[in-house]
Amino acid sequence: MDRRFFMKVSGLAAAGLALNGCAPKAGSWSEKEKELFGDRKKGHFTMTQISSATDTIGNSYLFKTTGGKVIMVDGGFATDADNLRGKIKETGGHVDLWFITHPHEDHMEAFITILNDPQGVTVDKLIYSRVADEFLDLEPGSAANARGYYHALDNVIGKVDYLNIHNPGQRFDIDGIGIMVLGVANPEFRTNPYNNQSMIIRFWDDTKSVVMLGDAGIECGDKVLAAYKEYLDCDYMQMAHHGQNGCSEEFYKAINFRACLWPTPSWVWEPAPEHTWLKTRDTRRWMDEKGITEHHASCVEKDWTLL
């Protein structure tokens, strides 16, 4: 069932916003951060790449700041909700900011499940970039599910504050952590339509930077590369679309980064020879050609944490 879903997917505000109570104190930043935020103190975060509970596809990342703020990116399928709920409770049971990159089940289903059945978990703010209803029909095999999840999202919006972003370049900070949204939903992308709606997000602190690509396809990646190349440069890059059939070879080779994050199940990380539709080996070869030797795959390192 999960593999069929994956094959189906494969075939196809104001700048400087500060969250309430999260504005950093004055201090000194690098020149790039000063351009974004002025002269402020940088904070620090840890980030955990949460493994799938059932070795299936999905994106799930938990950031925690030294000040105790928690930020989530996606979360996985409903089957991941219990495990994710437990991880959040280990950090205190409260999420200050939750990003949903796009409306595929393996990215937003756990979030909806937890909001409908929180079991002690609370969420302050959701940030997403909603795809227009009429645009959903461009991917007929996913349209009904996407509408269902948006309907579920509408039903829980009253339980959580939200920000629906449709202008790239918006930036904000939480506990001194820099965050910049580089890519948003864009109806001009008519191929690979849902994946190409992925939000692309940059996070950075006093020692490191991480870029989340969601399931960005070639068109989405290339548009963000043309507009925000210097902000795509980072230490850790989350590989688009679970590391296969995502952004182009040219996209990855144009960006400076030193390590790869792979939200990838075992059957995608090491695809069977008959699964020719899985292009993981191509992406891994590109990384070899770039000279990248640091890789963190969610199926290999369970719940790997970046300090």
Secondary structure, 3 states (H helix, E strand, C coil): CHHHHHHHHHHCCCCCEECCCCCCCECCCCHHHHHHHCCECCCCEEEEECCCCCCCCCCEEEEEECCCCEEEEECCCHHHHHHHHHHHHHCCCEEEEEECCCCCHHHHHHHHHHHHCCCCCEEEEEEECCCCHHHHHHCHHHHHHHHHHHHHHHHHHHHCEEEECCCCCCEEEECCEEEEEEECCCCCCCCCCCHHHCCEEEEECCCCEEEECCCCCHHHHHHHHHHHHHHHCCCEEECHHHHCCCCCHHHHHHCCCCEEEECCCHHHHCCCCCCCCCCHHHHHHHHHHHCCCEEEECCCCCCEEEC
